Amino acid sequence: MSISSEWFNWEPSLLVPAFYDLLWGTVSFLIVAWVIYKKAWPTFIATLDERRVKIEDGLLAAERAREEIKAEREQLAEEMTAARKDAARIREDAQESAKAIVSDARSKANAEAQRIIDQAHRQIEADRDSAEATLRTEVGTLATVLAGRIVEANVADRDISRQVVDRFLDELEATTPANTEA
């Protein structure tokens, strides 16, 4: 007996099926595999390709989103820096404006104080001149009365009495050692 005759004449067992079962099972398997390969495999591949494309698109979208978030964070950081600089500049401007306002108010107050002082000096000078004129008139009147009593004559002429009084006061001013002014 040869090997080929043994191959075709073996007795089926649980582990090794009969030849015709192996033949028809293999043919059936090949037919089912060919039908799956022609009909189901392209749909399966297309579905896998669609999923791959969706996953790649999702990954690209996620990467773009990460880049956009990174760019927005950088832009936000730049805006925050600019805002801080603007706030510092505004504070400096406000401080400068406050200093200018205070300086302006001080200069106005100094000018007003100087105006009030000048006005007070003018008023004092006017009051002093008025008091001097009044004093001169009263002293003149008293001198005239005194002179009239001394001479026992009444000076009736006002111009003459005024000249006498003015001359007396001028002499009096010239003889006083310190001519004090307030």
Secondary structure, DSSP 4 states (H G I P E B T S, - for coil): --HHHHHHSPPP-SSS--HHHHHHHHHHHHHHHHHIIIIIHHHHHHHHHHHHHHHHHHHHHHHHHHHHHHHHHHHHHHHHHHHHHHHHHHHHHHHHHHHHHHHHHHHHHHHHHHHHHHHHHHHHHHHHHHHHHHHHHHHHHHHHHHHHHHHT-----HHHHHHHHHHHHHHHHHHSS-----
